[in-house]
């Protein structure tokens, strides 16, 4: 099959964590024998910031790491934009449109995809349906054949708040072709890879992370990320944390490999309301074979086994756990092996690619059964009737 993706950017993950999973998903689909094309707007803010701060080097690194991904761009300001989009989706069996796209593009694509005989799906890996519902309300979601949401609670938000019946939980996962254990010498005890948090977890970072650095000055602490205000950089320096700037996603496995332990400090939205949705870094860290200690976060969907990572209920417990893994080689190896085992068994991009094919088969079966009539009478439920996209070619596994 031919899959076409519309994303904010595939070439840049500068302050753009959505790129990690979609890259891995596209790569997995190509390994299964499908054709994949990714479209992104020229002038995307992630790309512009990347070029301003780091030049073209990280984009070259991306191309070397993902040679199988066919990335193309379009001009969002072009007077012929709709014609350009129609050309982009010509011959596509499935078009996945990510939530982080301009509303005009999101709303223009479904009829163009349908006219070309394809299936349009809306893909969300962000918390805006809960935190900024007005932004999502600008999208004509009823024009899509379904929504892929990265958690049960977000799927339910789409169903209940936006009247989208055909919605599936479609979690992120680790791209284990790139995120894997590497045999490199350890140079750092505790590594944090992430942004400061836009006041969504500032106090938690101070308590769980910087508190540990102050408690154990004999350990080496380091951080990678962007959007650290001056006051945050001053706090890191005062706590003895070395700030190393942004790390392109393709370099993160090496950063994990050179470190003894990492930590997960979720944004408040994923603790208070969007329970069960881990950040992509949880999947990636465990895939790289590094122990992970998490600040309070509820795995309500049971994505992980108890003990795949260490969950703590207080800053003091976090400090002690970080110290243990930084100083105990046996404990570190045992913990790392357990987390990696679950990733390889359940949470790779290959698993998600196969799930996507199952969703497409479900849509095809429902359409063949005549469920699509619901859309025709204006209720907006069920997929429009169409040929099963998997009927003419075997689903790859």
Secondary structure by P-SEA (a helix, b strand, c coil): cbbbbbccccccccccaaaaaaaaaaaaaaaabbbbbbbbbcccaaaaaaaacccaaaaaaaaaaccccbbbbbcccccaaaaaaaaaaccccbbbbcccccaaaaaacaaaaaaabbbbbbbbccccccccaaaaaacccccccbbbbccaaaaaaaaaccccccccbbbbbbcccccccccccccccbbbbccccccccaaaaaacaaaaaaacccbbbbbbbccccaaaaaaaaaabbbbbccccccaaaaaaaaccbbbbbccccccccccccccaaaaaaaaabbbbbbccccccccccccccbbbbccaaaaaaaaaaaaccaaaaaaaaaaaaaaaaacccaaaaaaaaaaaaaaaaaaaaacccccccccccccccccccccccccccc
